[in-house]
Amino acid sequence: MSDGVKLFYSYAHEDEKLRDELEKYLVILKRTGVIDSWHDRKITAGSDWKGRIDANLNSADIILLLISADFISSDYCYDEELKKAMHRHELEDAVVVPVILRPVNWKKASFSKLEALPTDGVPVTSWPQVDAAFTNVSDGIETLVNEILRKRKSPLPVTKPPVYLAETTNEKRMQEYRDGIATELEAHGYRVVPAPDFDLADESPQYQEQIRSLLESAAFSVHPIGNKYGRTIVGANDKSVVELQNGIAEELRKEGRLESLIWIPPEAEPQGDRQIAFQRYLETDQQAQFNAELSRRPIESVKDRILEKLKRYDSVIPPPENARKSVYLMCEQRDKELLAEVKDFIYQNGFEVFLPPSVTDQGPGATFHDKCLTSCDATLIYYGEPNQDWLTFMIFDVFNAPKRRPSGEFLCKALFLAGSADYKTRTAEILKYDGKSVATSLKPFIECLQRKNPNGGHLQ
């Protein structure tokens, strides 16, 4: 049912019988999987009822307001659900439809500017035949559902940028706040970085290099600031990871490459000299707030503010026909002179190619190797001169790379066996040189790169 259009009923319990009647007229859409409807009577005993209501309201495609005098007079319906529904409608995250069930003066309500059902807003109970009224309502909902489904099939999808959600302190309350922000972002289609399984280094400068790379991949960052100073890591001059992340983001904000929201909960009280000084800096220093908004709103309000600020980064663009992709061409030093034809063939097909200067355990070669593994779109290991230990290390690096890559899995990954040696692995596709044509041998790899939607690194 996850592919169906999600409907949320906002109603007063006095109108439960009328809601049940409306559901009968939508049952054919439900049975065919076109819609998936939800209302609060689906909450099981012992559940967090408010959390369930908020989660379903925030994920709905269509929010039906079942309007009556009881709805208008209900504090929860009018002050809680209606406000959240209208906010999502204004953000174009959902469509709000008032369904006028019983006569009531609603012309000055916040939803009065919306097109109501039944036609002309004539209440369902005022129709000569209630069946005709509900049929009119269901027809209007079906038209809207079909429009939403057509947009889902549009070749011009909305592209949403990754959002960097900074680490916070290990206070339980702050962890819950951060998790709630992440859930809200993901529910609205944003990819949150770093991913939960992303393997961050536990010492600097590797940690800071990873954070910078992740922040550079995002257009917007969110920094939750708690009461405590936070954990520190080796090699970072005793600075907490919270301050380190904000410092790197601040450098990018100065360059105009990032915008941030720094959030301090309204109840937060900094503890310890370092946290007091850090929070004072955030609140009073112009440099700290350059290209950043400092907020002390409550958690639900700050979630809405984050979504508001992100809206301008969303864009509807066609996927590029021939977007430039990059290939990390991995090879042992003795093979570098032998793979000129391989490099030229990949380059001539429109792709950027990077070769390792020197793959060693430390120094600039190792740094370059790590950056290529975390940022290139695809990887091709060239194996000519038999050195199985080297090849095993490279396969292992490719196997582990997705855990550290902001974008996750490679688009394509292959092992090109140029000599007589054989090797077995499930990490990369095996391509064997036929002894005649590099172009023919590499054809599956090039075709994988040319596909708009590669299959998780697999060539087939």
TORKOL-4160 file (C-alpha; in steps of 0.2 Angstrom, whole numbers, padded with zeros to 4 digits, m for minus):
460
<pt num="1" X="0000" Y="0000" Z="0000"/>
<pt num="2" X="0015" Y="0012" Z="0001"/>
<pt num="3" X="0013" Y="0017" Z="m0017"/>
<pt num="4" X="m0005" Y="0023" Z="m0014"/>
<pt num="5" X="m0010" Y="0041" Z="m0011"/>
<pt num="6" X="m0011" Y="0043" Z="0008"/>
<pt num="7" X="m0027" Y="0051" Z="0015"/>
<pt num="8" X="m0028" Y="0058" Z="0033"/>
<pt num="9" X="m0045" Y="0062" Z="0041"/>
<pt num="10" X="m0046" Y="0076" Z="0053"/>
<pt num="11" X="m0063" Y="0076" Z="0061"/>
<pt num="12" X="m0073" Y="0078" Z="0077"/>
<pt num="13" X="m0078" Y="0062" Z="0085"/>
<pt num="14" X="m0096" Y="0068" Z="0085"/>
<pt num="15" X="m0095" Y="0066" Z="0066"/>
<pt num="16" X="m0088" Y="0048" Z="0066"/>
<pt num="17" X="m0104" Y="0040" Z="0058"/>
<pt num="18" X="m0103" Y="0053" Z="0043"/>
<pt num="19" X="m0084" Y="0049" Z="0042"/>
<pt num="20" X="m0088" Y="0030" Z="0041"/>
<pt num="21" X="m0101" Y="0034" Z="0027"/>
<pt num="22" X="m0088" Y="0044" Z="0017"/>
<pt num="23" X="m0076" Y="0029" Z="0018"/>
<pt num="24" X="m0089" Y="0018" Z="0010"/>
<pt num="25" X="m0089" Y="0029" Z="m0006"/>
<pt num="26" X="m0070" Y="0028" Z="m0007"/>
<pt num="27" X="m0068" Y="0009" Z="m0004"/>
<pt num="28" X="m0065" Y="0005" Z="m0022"/>
<pt num="29" X="m0050" Y="0017" Z="m0022"/>
<pt num="30" X="m0044" Y="0008" Z="m0006"/>
<pt num="31" X="m0047" Y="m0010" Z="m0012"/>
<pt num="32" X="m0037" Y="m0006" Z="m0029"/>
<pt num="33" X="m0022" Y="0001" Z="m0019"/>
<pt num="34" X="m0025" Y="0019" Z="m0026"/>
<pt num="35" X="m0027" Y="0026" Z="m0009"/>
<pt num="36" X="m0022" Y="0022" Z="0009"/>
<pt num="37" X="m0032" Y="0031" Z="0022"/>
<pt num="38" X="m0029" Y="0034" Z="0040"/>
<pt num="39" X="m0039" Y="0041" Z="0055"/>
<pt num="40" X="m0037" Y="0040" Z="0074"/>
<pt num="41" X="m0048" Y="0025" Z="0077"/>
<pt num="42" X="m0034" Y="0015" Z="0070"/>
<pt num="43" X="m0023" Y="0019" Z="0085"/>
<pt num="44" X="m0021" Y="0003" Z="0096"/>
<pt num="45" X="m0022" Y="0003" Z="0115"/>
<pt num="46" X="m0006" Y="0008" Z="0124"/>
<pt num="47" X="0001" Y="0018" Z="0109"/>
<pt num="48" X="0007" Y="0036" Z="0109"/>
<pt num="49" X="m0009" Y="0043" Z="0101"/>
<pt num="50" X="m0002" Y="0060" Z="0098"/>
<pt num="51" X="0014" Y="0054" Z="0091"/>
<pt num="52" X="0004" Y="0042" Z="0079"/>
<pt num="53" X="m0008" Y="0057" Z="0074"/>
<pt num="54" X="0007" Y="0068" Z="0070"/>
<pt num="55" X="0016" Y="0055" Z="0060"/>
<pt num="56" X="0002" Y="0051" Z="0049"/>
<pt num="57" X="m0003" Y="0069" Z="0047"/>
<pt num="58" X="0015" Y="0074" Z="0042"/>
<pt num="59" X="0016" Y="0060" Z="0029"/>
<pt num="60" X="m0001" Y="0062" Z="0021"/>
<pt num="61" X="m0003" Y="0067" Z="0003"/>
<pt num="62" X="m0021" Y="0073" Z="0006"/>
<pt num="63" X="m0028" Y="0079" Z="0022"/>
<pt num="64" X="m0047" Y="0079" Z="0023"/>
<pt num="65" X="m0055" Y="0092" Z="0035"/>
<pt num="66" X="m0072" Y="0085" Z="0039"/>
<pt num="67" X="m0081" Y="0102" Z="0044"/>
<pt num="68" X="m0095" Y="0104" Z="0056"/>
<pt num="69" X="m0099" Y="0115" Z="0071"/>
<pt num="70" X="m0091" Y="0101" Z="0082"/>
<pt num="71" X="m0075" Y="0102" Z="0071"/>
<pt num="72" X="m0074" Y="0121" Z="0073"/>
<pt num="73" X="m0077" Y="0120" Z="0092"/>
<pt num="74" X="m0064" Y="0107" Z="0095"/>
<pt num="75" X="m0048" Y="0114" Z="0102"/>
<pt num="76" X="m0038" Y="0099" Z="0095"/>
<pt num="77" X="m0045" Y="0099" Z="0078"/>
<pt num="78" X="m0045" Y="0118" Z="0075"/>
<pt num="79" X="m0029" Y="0123" Z="0085"/>
<pt num="80" X="m0018" Y="0108" Z="0082"/>
<pt num="81" X="m0022" Y="0098" Z="0067"/>
<pt num="82" X="m0029" Y="0112" Z="0056"/>
<pt num="83" X="m0014" Y="0123" Z="0059"/>
<pt num="84" X="m0002" Y="0109" Z="0055"/>
<pt num="85" X="m0012" Y="0104" Z="0039"/>
<pt num="86" X="m0013" Y="0122" Z="0033"/>
<pt num="87" X="0006" Y="0124" Z="0036"/>
<pt num="88" X="0009" Y="0108" Z="0025"/>
<pt num="89" X="m0003" Y="0115" Z="0012"/>
<pt num="90" X="0007" Y="0131" Z="0011"/>
<pt num="91" X="0023" Y="0122" Z="0009"/>
<pt num="92" X="0015" Y="0112" Z="m0005"/>
<pt num="93" X="0019" Y="0096" Z="0005"/>
<pt num="94" X="0001" Y="0091" Z="0005"/>
<pt num="95" X="m0016" Y="0095" Z="m0002"/>
<pt num="96" X="m0029" Y="0101" Z="0011"/>
<pt num="97" X="m0048" Y="0098" Z="0006"/>
<pt num="98" X="m0062" Y="0104" Z="0017"/>
<pt num="99" X="m0077" Y="0093" Z="0016"/>
<pt num="100" X="m0092" Y="0102" Z="0023"/>
<pt num="101" X="m0102" Y="0089" Z="0032"/>
<pt num="102" X="m0115" Y="0099" Z="0042"/>
<pt num="103" X="m0120" Y="0117" Z="0041"/>
<pt num="104" X="m0109" Y="0129" Z="0050"/>
<pt num="105" X="m0102" Y="0147" Z="0047"/>
<pt num="106" X="m0084" Y="0143" Z="0040"/>
<pt num="107" X="m0082" Y="0157" Z="0028"/>
<pt num="108" X="m0069" Y="0166" Z="0039"/>
<pt num="109" X="m0059" Y="0151" Z="0044"/>
<pt num="110" X="m0041" Y="0149" Z="0038"/>
<pt num="111" X="m0046" Y="0135" Z="0026"/>
<pt num="112" X="m0060" Y="0146" Z="0018"/>
<pt num="113" X="m0049" Y="0150" Z="0003"/>
<pt num="114" X="m0048" Y="0132" Z="m0002"/>
<pt num="115" X="m0059" Y="0123" Z="m0014"/>
<pt num="116" X="m0072" Y="0114" Z="m0003"/>
<pt num="117" X="m0082" Y="0098" Z="m0006"/>
<pt num="118" X="m0096" Y="0094" Z="m0010"/>
<pt num="119" X="m0098" Y="0107" Z="m0025"/>
<pt num="120" X="m0100" Y="0125" Z="m0019"/>
<pt num="121" X="m0097" Y="0120" Z="m0001"/>
<pt num="122" X="m0115" Y="0114" Z="0001"/>
<pt num="123" X="m0115" Y="0103" Z="0017"/>
<pt num="124" X="m0117" Y="0085" Z="0014"/>
<pt num="125" X="m0133" Y="0084" Z="0026"/>
<pt num="126" X="m0141" Y="0098" Z="0016"/>
<pt num="127" X="m0142" Y="0088" Z="0000"/>
<pt num="128" X="m0159" Y="0081" Z="m0004"/>
<pt num="129" X="m0150" Y="0064" Z="m0006"/>
<pt num="130" X="m0135" Y="0061" Z="0005"/>
<pt num="131" X="m0129" Y="0047" Z="m0007"/>
<pt num="132" X="m0127" Y="0060" Z="m0021"/>
<pt num="133" X="m0118" Y="0072" Z="m0009"/>
<pt num="134" X="m0105" Y="0058" Z="m0004"/>
<pt num="135" X="m0103" Y="0053" Z="m0023"/>
<pt num="136" X="m0099" Y="0071" Z="m0027"/>
<pt num="137" X="m0086" Y="0071" Z="m0013"/>
<pt num="138" X="m0078" Y="0055" Z="m0018"/>
<pt num="139" X="m0078" Y="0060" Z="m0037"/>
<pt num="140" X="m0068" Y="0076" Z="m0031"/>
<pt num="141" X="m0056" Y="0066" Z="m0021"/>
<pt num="142" X="m0053" Y="0054" Z="m0035"/>
<pt num="143" X="m0049" Y="0068" Z="m0047"/>
<pt num="144" X="m0036" Y="0075" Z="m0035"/>
<pt num="145" X="m0029" Y="0057" Z="m0032"/>
<pt num="146" X="m0027" Y="0055" Z="m0051"/>
<pt num="147" X="m0018" Y="0072" Z="m0052"/>
<pt num="148" X="m0006" Y="0067" Z="m0038"/>
<pt num="149" X="m0002" Y="0050" Z="m0047"/>
<pt num="150" X="0001" Y="0059" Z="m0063"/>
<pt num="151" X="0014" Y="0071" Z="m0055"/>
<pt num="152" X="0022" Y="0056" Z="m0047"/>
<pt num="153" X="0025" Y="0049" Z="m0065"/>
<pt num="154" X="0032" Y="0066" Z="m0071"/>
<pt num="155" X="0049" Y="0065" Z="m0079"/>
<pt num="156" X="0054" Y="0081" Z="m0070"/>
<pt num="157" X="0056" Y="0076" Z="m0052"/>
<pt num="158" X="0059" Y="0088" Z="m0038"/>
<pt num="159" X="0077" Y="0087" Z="m0033"/>
<pt num="160" X="0081" Y="0090" Z="m0015"/>
<pt num="161" X="0098" Y="0093" Z="m0008"/>
<pt num="162" X="0107" Y="0083" Z="0006"/>
<pt num="163" X="0105" Y="0091" Z="0023"/>
<pt num="164" X="0119" Y="0089" Z="0035"/>
<pt num="165" X="0113" Y="0086" Z="0053"/>
<pt num="166" X="0127" Y="0089" Z="0065"/>
<pt num="167" X="0131" Y="0078" Z="0080"/>
<pt num="168" X="0125" Y="0084" Z="0096"/>
<pt num="169" X="0129" Y="0080" Z="0114"/>
<pt num="170" X="0125" Y="0063" Z="0122"/>
<pt num="171" X="0111" Y="0070" Z="0133"/>
<pt num="172" X="0095" Y="0059" Z="0130"/>
<pt num="173" X="0084" Y="0074" Z="0127"/>
<pt num="174" X="0096" Y="0081" Z="0113"/>
<pt num="175" X="0097" Y="0064" Z="0105"/>
<pt num="176" X="0078" Y="0063" Z="0104"/>
<pt num="177" X="0077" Y="0080" Z="0097"/>
<pt num="178" X="0090" Y="0076" Z="0084"/>
<pt num="179" X="0082" Y="0059" Z="0079"/>
<pt num="180" X="0065" Y="0069" Z="0078"/>
<pt num="181" X="0073" Y="0082" Z="0066"/>
<pt num="182" X="0081" Y="0068" Z="0055"/>
<pt num="183" X="0064" Y="0058" Z="0054"/>
<pt num="184" X="0055" Y="0074" Z="0049"/>
<pt num="185" X="0068" Y="0078" Z="0035"/>
<pt num="186" X="0067" Y="0060" Z="0029"/>
<pt num="187" X="0048" Y="0061" Z="0029"/>
<pt num="188" X="0049" Y="0076" Z="0017"/>
<pt num="189" X="0061" Y="0067" Z="0005"/>
<pt num="190" X="0078" Y="0075" Z="0011"/>
<pt num="191" X="0093" Y="0064" Z="0013"/>
<pt num="192" X="0101" Y="0066" Z="0030"/>
<pt num="193" X="0120" Y="0066" Z="0031"/>
<pt num="194" X="0130" Y="0058" Z="0038"/>
<pt num="195" X="0120" Y="0042" Z="0037"/>
<pt num="196" X="0117" Y="0032" Z="0053"/>
<pt num="197" X="0130" Y="0019" Z="0048"/>
<pt num="198" X="0143" Y="0031" Z="0041"/>
<pt num="199" X="0160" Y="0027" Z="0049"/>
<pt num="200" X="0167" Y="0043" Z="0056"/>
<pt num="201" X="0186" Y="0043" Z="0061"/>
<pt num="202" X="0189" Y="0044" Z="0080"/>
<pt num="203" X="0204" Y="0056" Z="0078"/>
<pt num="204" X="0209" Y="0072" Z="0069"/>
<pt num="205" X="0213" Y="0077" Z="0055"/>
<pt num="206" X="0204" Y="0062" Z="0047"/>
<pt num="207" X="0188" Y="0067" Z="0057"/>
<pt num="208" X="0189" Y="0085" Z="0051"/>
<pt num="209" X="0192" Y="0080" Z="0033"/>
<pt num="210" X="0177" Y="0068" Z="0033"/>
<pt num="211" X="0166" Y="0082" Z="0041"/>
<pt num="212" X="0172" Y="0095" Z="0028"/>
<pt num="213" X="0168" Y="0083" Z="0014"/>
<pt num="214" X="0151" Y="0079" Z="0020"/>
<pt num="215" X="0147" Y="0097" Z="0023"/>
<pt num="216" X="0153" Y="0102" Z="0006"/>
<pt num="217" X="0140" Y="0089" Z="m0001"/>
<pt num="218" X="0126" Y="0098" Z="0007"/>
<pt num="219" X="0118" Y="0115" Z="0004"/>
<pt num="220" X="0111" Y="0117" Z="0021"/>
<pt num="221" X="0116" Y="0111" Z="0039"/>
<pt num="222" X="0107" Y="0110" Z="0056"/>
<pt num="223" X="0117" Y="0111" Z="0072"/>
<pt num="224" X="0108" Y="0106" Z="0088"/>
<pt num="225" X="0116" Y="0113" Z="0103"/>
<pt num="226" X="0113" Y="0106" Z="0121"/>
<pt num="227" X="0118" Y="0110" Z="0139"/>
<pt num="228" X="0134" Y="0101" Z="0139"/>
<pt num="229" X="0150" Y="0104" Z="0129"/>
<pt num="230" X="0151" Y="0087" Z="0121"/>
<pt num="231" X="0164" Y="0073" Z="0117"/>
<pt num="232" X="0181" Y="0077" Z="0111"/>
<pt num="233" X="0192" Y="0067" Z="0100"/>
<pt num="234" X="0211" Y="0065" Z="0099"/>
<pt num="235" X="0221" Y="0078" Z="0089"/>
<pt num="236" X="0207" Y="0092" Z="0090"/>
<pt num="237" X="0215" Y="0103" Z="0103"/>
<pt num="238" X="0202" Y="0097" Z="0116"/>
<pt num="239" X="0188" Y="0105" Z="0105"/>
<pt num="240" X="0171" Y="0096" Z="0106"/>
<pt num="241" X="0164" Y="0088" Z="0090"/>
<pt num="242" X="0149" Y="0100" Z="0091"/>
<pt num="243" X="0161" Y="0115" Z="0091"/>
<pt num="244" X="0172" Y="0107" Z="0077"/>
<pt num="245" X="0157" Y="0104" Z="0066"/>
<pt num="246" X="0151" Y="0121" Z="0068"/>
<pt num="247" X="0168" Y="0128" Z="0065"/>
<pt num="248" X="0170" Y="0119" Z="0048"/>
<pt num="249" X="0152" Y="0124" Z="0043"/>
<pt num="250" X="0157" Y="0142" Z="0048"/>
<pt num="251" X="0171" Y="0142" Z="0036"/>
<pt num="252" X="0160" Y="0136" Z="0022"/>
<pt num="253" X="0147" Y="0149" Z="0026"/>
<pt num="254" X="0160" Y="0163" Z="0025"/>
<pt num="255" X="0164" Y="0157" Z="0007"/>
<pt num="256" X="0145" Y="0157" Z="0003"/>
<pt num="257" X="0145" Y="0138" Z="0000"/>
<pt num="258" X="0133" Y="0134" Z="0014"/>
<pt num="259" X="0118" Y="0140" Z="0025"/>
<pt num="260" X="0115" Y="0134" Z="0042"/>
<pt num="261" X="0102" Y="0134" Z="0056"/>
<pt num="262" X="0109" Y="0133" Z="0074"/>
<pt num="263" X="0096" Y="0128" Z="0086"/>
<pt num="264" X="0097" Y="0130" Z="0105"/>
<pt num="265" X="0082" Y="0123" Z="0113"/>
<pt num="266" X="0072" Y="0136" Z="0123"/>
<pt num="267" X="0075" Y="0127" Z="0139"/>
<pt num="268" X="0094" Y="0125" Z="0137"/>
<pt num="269" X="0105" Y="0131" Z="0150"/>
<pt num="270" X="0124" Y="0129" Z="0146"/>
<pt num="271" X="0134" Y="0119" Z="0159"/>
<pt num="272" X="0153" Y="0122" Z="0162"/>
<pt num="273" X="0164" Y="0136" Z="0157"/>
<pt num="274" X="0168" Y="0130" Z="0139"/>
<pt num="275" X="0149" Y="0127" Z="0135"/>
<pt num="276" X="0145" Y="0144" Z="0142"/>
<pt num="277" X="0158" Y="0153" Z="0131"/>
<pt num="278" X="0153" Y="0143" Z="0116"/>
<pt num="279" X="0135" Y="0147" Z="0117"/>
<pt num="280" X="0139" Y="0165" Z="0121"/>
<pt num="281" X="0149" Y="0165" Z="0105"/>
<pt num="282" X="0135" Y="0158" Z="0095"/>
<pt num="283" X="0122" Y="0170" Z="0102"/>
<pt num="284" X="0133" Y="0186" Z="0101"/>
<pt num="285" X="0146" Y="0185" Z="0087"/>
<pt num="286" X="0142" Y="0191" Z="0070"/>
<pt num="287" X="0154" Y="0180" Z="0062"/>
<pt num="288" X="0146" Y="0165" Z="0070"/>
<pt num="289" X="0129" Y="0170" Z="0063"/>
<pt num="290" X="0135" Y="0174" Z="0045"/>
<pt num="291" X="0124" Y="0164" Z="0033"/>
<pt num="292" X="0116" Y="0156" Z="0048"/>
<pt num="293" X="0100" Y="0158" Z="0058"/>
<pt num="294" X="0101" Y="0156" Z="0077"/>
<pt num="295" X="0085" Y="0149" Z="0083"/>
<pt num="296" X="0078" Y="0146" Z="0101"/>
<pt num="297" X="0061" Y="0140" Z="0095"/>
<pt num="298" X="0052" Y="0124" Z="0102"/>
<pt num="299" X="0056" Y="0108" Z="0093"/>
<pt num="300" X="0040" Y="0107" Z="0083"/>
<pt num="301" X="0042" Y="0125" Z="0077"/>
<pt num="302" X="0060" Y="0123" Z="0073"/>
<pt num="303" X="0056" Y="0108" Z="0062"/>
<pt num="304" X="0044" Y="0119" Z="0052"/>
<pt num="305" X="0057" Y="0132" Z="0051"/>
<pt num="306" X="0070" Y="0120" Z="0044"/>
<pt num="307" X="0058" Y="0114" Z="0031"/>
<pt num="308" X="0053" Y="0132" Z="0026"/>
<pt num="309" X="0071" Y="0137" Z="0024"/>
<pt num="310" X="0075" Y="0121" Z="0013"/>
<pt num="311" X="0060" Y="0125" Z="0002"/>
<pt num="312" X="0070" Y="0137" Z="m0009"/>
<pt num="313" X="0084" Y="0124" Z="m0012"/>
<pt num="314" X="0071" Y="0112" Z="m0020"/>
<pt num="315" X="0071" Y="0113" Z="m0039"/>
<pt num="316" X="0062" Y="0104" Z="m0053"/>
<pt num="317" X="0075" Y="0100" Z="m0066"/>
<pt num="318" X="0076" Y="0087" Z="m0080"/>
<pt num="319" X="0090" Y="0075" Z="m0076"/>
<pt num="320" X="0105" Y="0079" Z="m0087"/>
<pt num="321" X="0107" Y="0069" Z="m0102"/>
<pt num="322" X="0126" Y="0067" Z="m0101"/>
<pt num="323" X="0131" Y="0073" Z="m0084"/>
<pt num="324" X="0149" Y="0071" Z="m0081"/>
<pt num="325" X="0153" Y="0056" Z="m0070"/>
<pt num="326" X="0170" Y="0052" Z="m0062"/>
<pt num="327" X="0180" Y="0035" Z="m0062"/>
<pt num="328" X="0193" Y="0030" Z="m0050"/>
<pt num="329" X="0205" Y="0019" Z="m0060"/>
<pt num="330" X="0214" Y="0009" Z="m0047"/>
<pt num="331" X="0230" Y="0001" Z="m0052"/>
<pt num="332" X="0247" Y="m0006" Z="m0045"/>
<pt num="333" X="0262" Y="0006" Z="m0048"/>
<pt num="334" X="0270" Y="m0007" Z="m0060"/>
<pt num="335" X="0254" Y="m0007" Z="m0071"/>
<pt num="336" X="0252" Y="0012" Z="m0073"/>
<pt num="337" X="0262" Y="0012" Z="m0090"/>
<pt num="338" X="0250" Y="m0002" Z="m0097"/>
<pt num="339" X="0233" Y="0006" Z="m0094"/>
<pt num="340" X="0235" Y="0021" Z="m0105"/>
<pt num="341" X="0222" Y="0014" Z="m0118"/>
<pt num="342" X="0210" Y="0010" Z="m0104"/>
<pt num="343" X="0211" Y="0027" Z="m0097"/>
<pt num="344" X="0209" Y="0035" Z="m0114"/>
<pt num="345" X="0194" Y="0024" Z="m0119"/>
<pt num="346" X="0185" Y="0029" Z="m0103"/>
<pt num="347" X="0189" Y="0048" Z="m0105"/>
<pt num="348" X="0184" Y="0047" Z="m0124"/>
<pt num="349" X="0167" Y="0041" Z="m0118"/>
<pt num="350" X="0164" Y="0057" Z="m0108"/>
<pt num="351" X="0170" Y="0052" Z="m0091"/>
<pt num="352" X="0183" Y="0060" Z="m0079"/>
<pt num="353" X="0197" Y="0048" Z="m0074"/>
<pt num="354" X="0208" Y="0048" Z="m0059"/>
<pt num="355" X="0223" Y="0038" Z="m0056"/>
<pt num="356" X="0232" Y="0036" Z="m0039"/>
<pt num="357" X="0248" Y="0045" Z="m0038"/>
<pt num="358" X="0255" Y="0032" Z="m0025"/>
<pt num="359" X="0244" Y="0021" Z="m0014"/>
<pt num="360" X="0253" Y="0019" Z="0002"/>
<pt num="361" X="0248" Y="0018" Z="0020"/>
<pt num="362" X="0251" Y="0036" Z="0024"/>
<pt num="363" X="0255" Y="0053" Z="0016"/>
<pt num="364" X="0247" Y="0062" Z="0001"/>
<pt num="365" X="0245" Y="0046" Z="m0009"/>
<pt num="366" X="0234" Y="0038" Z="0004"/>
<pt num="367" X="0224" Y="0054" Z="0007"/>
<pt num="368" X="0220" Y="0055" Z="m0012"/>
<pt num="369" X="0216" Y="0036" Z="m0012"/>
<pt num="370" X="0203" Y="0039" Z="0002"/>
<pt num="371" X="0196" Y="0055" Z="m0007"/>
<pt num="372" X="0193" Y="0046" Z="m0023"/>
<pt num="373" X="0185" Y="0031" Z="m0014"/>
<pt num="374" X="0173" Y="0043" Z="m0005"/>
<pt num="375" X="0169" Y="0055" Z="m0020"/>
<pt num="376" X="0171" Y="0046" Z="m0037"/>
<pt num="377" X="0155" Y="0039" Z="m0045"/>
<pt num="378" X="0163" Y="0023" Z="m0050"/>
<pt num="379" X="0178" Y="0012" Z="m0048"/>
<pt num="380" X="0188" Y="0001" Z="m0060"/>
<pt num="381" X="0202" Y="m0010" Z="m0053"/>
<pt num="382" X="0215" Y="m0014" Z="m0066"/>
<pt num="383" X="0224" Y="m0030" Z="m0062"/>
<pt num="384" X="0239" Y="m0034" Z="m0074"/>
<pt num="385" X="0255" Y="m0039" Z="m0065"/>
<pt num="386" X="0250" Y="m0053" Z="m0052"/>
<pt num="387" X="0251" Y="m0046" Z="m0035"/>
<pt num="388" X="0236" Y="m0054" Z="m0026"/>
<pt num="389" X="0240" Y="m0046" Z="m0009"/>
<pt num="390" X="0238" Y="m0028" Z="m0017"/>
<pt num="391" X="0222" Y="m0034" Z="m0026"/>
<pt num="392" X="0215" Y="m0040" Z="m0010"/>
<pt num="393" X="0218" Y="m0024" Z="m0001"/>
<pt num="394" X="0210" Y="m0014" Z="m0015"/>
<pt num="395" X="0194" Y="m0025" Z="m0016"/>
<pt num="396" X="0193" Y="m0023" Z="0003"/>
<pt num="397" X="0194" Y="m0004" Z="0002"/>
<pt num="398" X="0180" Y="m0005" Z="m0012"/>
<pt num="399" X="0169" Y="m0016" Z="m0001"/>
<pt num="400" X="0170" Y="m0004" Z="0014"/>
<pt num="401" X="0169" Y="0012" Z="0005"/>
<pt num="402" X="0150" Y="0014" Z="0004"/>
<pt num="403" X="0150" Y="0015" Z="0023"/>
<pt num="404" X="0160" Y="0031" Z="0022"/>
<pt num="405" X="0153" Y="0038" Z="0006"/>
<pt num="406" X="0140" Y="0052" Z="0007"/>
<pt num="407" X="0131" Y="0045" Z="m0008"/>
<pt num="408" X="0132" Y="0027" Z="m0002"/>
<pt num="409" X="0135" Y="0014" Z="m0016"/>
<pt num="410" X="0146" Y="0017" Z="m0031"/>
<pt num="411" X="0136" Y="0018" Z="m0048"/>
<pt num="412" X="0147" Y="0005" Z="m0055"/>
<pt num="413" X="0162" Y="m0005" Z="m0049"/>
<pt num="414" X="0172" Y="m0018" Z="m0059"/>
<pt num="415" X="0188" Y="m0028" Z="m0059"/>
<pt num="416" X="0197" Y="m0028" Z="m0075"/>
<pt num="417" X="0208" Y="m0043" Z="m0077"/>
<pt num="418" X="0221" Y="m0038" Z="m0090"/>
<pt num="419" X="0233" Y="m0053" Z="m0088"/>
<pt num="420" X="0232" Y="m0071" Z="m0086"/>
<pt num="421" X="0229" Y="m0071" Z="m0068"/>
<pt num="422" X="0211" Y="m0075" Z="m0061"/>
<pt num="423" X="0202" Y="m0069" Z="m0046"/>
<pt num="424" X="0185" Y="m0072" Z="m0038"/>
<pt num="425" X="0175" Y="m0058" Z="m0029"/>
<pt num="426" X="0157" Y="m0053" Z="m0026"/>
<pt num="427" X="0162" Y="m0035" Z="m0023"/>
<pt num="428" X="0165" Y="m0030" Z="m0041"/>
<pt num="429" X="0160" Y="m0037" Z="m0058"/>
<pt num="430" X="0174" Y="m0046" Z="m0066"/>
<pt num="431" X="0179" Y="m0041" Z="m0084"/>
<pt num="432" X="0192" Y="m0051" Z="m0093"/>
<pt num="433" X="0203" Y="m0043" Z="m0107"/>
<pt num="434" X="0199" Y="m0053" Z="m0123"/>
<pt num="435" X="0217" Y="m0050" Z="m0129"/>
<pt num="436" X="0211" Y="m0040" Z="m0144"/>
<pt num="437" X="0200" Y="m0025" Z="m0139"/>
<pt num="438" X="0200" Y="m0014" Z="m0124"/>
<pt num="439" X="0184" Y="m0006" Z="m0130"/>
<pt num="440" X="0175" Y="m0023" Z="m0131"/>
<pt num="441" X="0181" Y="m0029" Z="m0114"/>
<pt num="442" X="0175" Y="m0013" Z="m0106"/>
<pt num="443" X="0159" Y="m0011" Z="m0115"/>
<pt num="444" X="0148" Y="m0017" Z="m0100"/>
<pt num="445" X="0157" Y="m0005" Z="m0088"/>
<pt num="446" X="0154" Y="0010" Z="m0100"/>
<pt num="447" X="0136" Y="0005" Z="m0103"/>
<pt num="448" X="0133" Y="0005" Z="m0084"/>
<pt num="449" X="0140" Y="0022" Z="m0082"/>
<pt num="450" X="0129" Y="0028" Z="m0097"/>
<pt num="451" X="0113" Y="0022" Z="m0089"/>
<pt num="452" X="0103" Y="0035" Z="m0079"/>
<pt num="453" X="0099" Y="0023" Z="m0065"/>
<pt num="454" X="0113" Y="0011" Z="m0063"/>
<pt num="455" X="0109" Y="m0005" Z="m0053"/>
<pt num="456" X="0118" Y="m0002" Z="m0036"/>
<pt num="457" X="0135" Y="m0004" Z="m0044"/>
<pt num="458" X="0131" Y="m0020" Z="m0054"/>
<pt num="459" X="0134" Y="m0019" Z="m0073"/>
<pt num="460" X="0119" Y="m0030" Z="m0078"/>
